[in-house]
């Protein structure tokens, strides 16, 4: 798995890695375009190139790839303001 991630990091360009970083943080294509000062069409082109280079078949594969390249799932969850450990369901007191 580690070797596969190293290979992915090696084959994608710096801008493509930047897009993956934004995806890992939950950004939309429009938000990514604004942050990178490109059009949403360009973001889509980067995503298609990443899929072609990595063999990612769908958005979930891309998200997992982005999280792997960016760092950790826990960091991404915390960046979204969520708790990485789910709270146990309890009885609500009325």
N, C-alpha and C positions, 0 to 999 in steps of 0.2 A: 504494500500500500504506500509506504513512504517513497519507494523508488518511483511509483506511478505519479505521485504528486510532484516529485522533483522533475520528472519528465514533462509534466504539464506546465510547470513554472518555466521550464527551459524553452518550450515550443511556442508559448503565447507571448505576444509583444508586450511592451510596457503599458501601452494604452489599453490593451485587452485585459491585462492584470488590474489596471485601474477600474475598468468596468466591472470586473468580478468583485473587486472590493466594494463598490457601490451596491452591487446586487446583494452581497453578504449583509450589508447594513439595511436592506429592505427598500432601497430606492427604486422608483419607477423609471421607465425609459425617459420620460420627460424630465424628471429630476436629475437623472444622470446627464442628460444632454445639457441642461442648464449649468450643472457643476463643472462639466468638462468643456463648456463653450463650443458645443457641436450641435448638429440637428438630431432629433430623435431617429431619423433615418440612418444617420451615421452610427448611432448606438446599436440599432438593429443590425447594421452591417458588421460591427464588432462582434455582436452575439452570434451571428451566423458563422463568422470565421472561427470563433472559439469552439462552437459545436463541431465544425468540420475538422479542426485540429485535434480535438479531444475525444471525439466520438460520442459526446453527450447527446442523448436521444430526446430529451424533453427538458422542460423548465426545472423539474425537480433535480435532475442530474446536474444541471447548471448551478442550481442553488447549493447542492452538496459540494460541488467542485469549488464554488466561490467561498464557501465557509471553510473548506479545507485549505485553500490557498491563502485566504485572509488570516487565518489563525485558528480559533477554536469556536465551536458551537456555543459554548458558554459565554464567551466574549460577545458574540453576535447577539445572543438573547439579552444580555445585560445592556448592550447598546440600544436596544429597542425599549428599554425601561421595564423589562419583564424579569421575573424571578426565574433563575435556572432550575430551581427545585420546586416542583408543584406542591401546593398546599393540600393537605389531606382534607377530603370533604368532611365537613362536620355538620352537626345539627345547628340550624339557625335558631336563635332564641328570639321569641316574639314577645 
